[in-house]
């Protein structure tokens, strides 16, 4: 079946998770927006400027063996062909804080027009990114933000606040708002994960969740085997655990794989952020009832067009500027250089076979 665009599906189905705008940021992003680099401040947007042809873009994911990141980047690479550009993916095999630095330096030396990065650590990559910007290279972060002063735009898959809060609401509804819960995250330094978890913890302070208790935040480092092992450890250490949220595609699929073959199947509720193709078997065998995500292909596609608009001078990254993102239509830059793809979408047994990614 032809894959549906989640952004459109989310609108049609009127999901409870609302599209964001003017949301409160976590400590990672709540500081006042820093002054833009001199080159950006002096630039003036020309919304009528044509997209330049022959642009060279480079996608730098958290790690190249992450299935989710591969989907995002491949879509961005394909999008570049629409405006007669060239794009490639390069990156480390692990998601450690410093693993992306050498790649940024190499891409800077190669003279790419734009570097698109899903940052493993918001601050660790800042220096090298600033050096790239000093050479006129545009920096677009996606999925996981770099420090705002070190990039031109952040393409956010959804409102960080809505992702975090909606994950708690989803699990709460599934476990009757009672019991001990845990979070299985990616790396301890992942900007997006930490921001979402901040909002999860805040959501749990509301009276609606007075009978729920967060007992542990574990880290699987976006590694399949470590996430599998961490799930096992959580269930052994907390025998009264009722639910797990894993807001990472690697983590939630590894957790589901462990639970599906264990005595905990049917006793523990798992949800999180995953792709339909990863989670389909676990939804159909009853291990997972519901999980959420957005369309990762649209995220890569939007990031590619945003980078092209920046390099072509259509936008500078200032709040209120707009640009056309191909089939996704016009997009507006929000506060602190953030462009939001759309609200998350909930998958379950009734709809999962409508999607293929």
Number of C-alpha atoms within 10 A of each C-alpha: 7 7 11 13 15 21 18 14 13 20 14 9 9 11 14 12 19 17 18 17 10 8 13 14 16 16 10 16 17 11 11 9 12 11 10 18 15 9 12 18 12 10 12 12 19 14 16 11 12 13 18 14 15 14 20 19 28 24 29 25 29 27 23 18 16 18 13 19 23 19 18 23 29 18 20 28 22 18 25 24 15 12 18 14 19 18 24 15 17 17 21 18 14 18 25 20 19 15 20 27 17 14 15 24 14 12 20 22 11 10 15 20 24 26 26 29 29 25 31 28 25 21 19 19 22 19 13 18 26 18 15 26 22 14 15 17 23 25 26 27 28 29 24 24 27 31 21 24 18 25 26 25 29 29 27 21 25 21 25 26 21 21 28 23 20 23 26 26 17 18 22 21 10 17 17 12 19 17 18 19 26 22 24 27 28 27 21 17 19 24 22 27 22 21 20 24 24 19 22 23 15 14 19 19 12 9 9 13 17 12 13 20 18 16 14 15 16 19 20 24 23 26 20 19 16 18 27 22 15 22 28 16 12 20 18 11 11 14 10 13 20 23 24 26 26 32 26 25 24 27 31 32 26 26 27 25 18 21 24 18 10 11 10 15 17 13 13 18 23 28 26 28 26 23 26 23 13 19 24 20 15 20 20 14 12 13 25 26 16 22 26 21 22 24 24 25 22 23 24 28 23 30 33 33 22 27 26 28 25 23 22 21 20 22 27 27 30 21 15 12 17 21 19 16 18 14 10 15 9 10 17 17 22 19 16 21 22 23 25 22 23 23 25 27 21 22 24 17 15 9 10 18 14 12 18 14 13
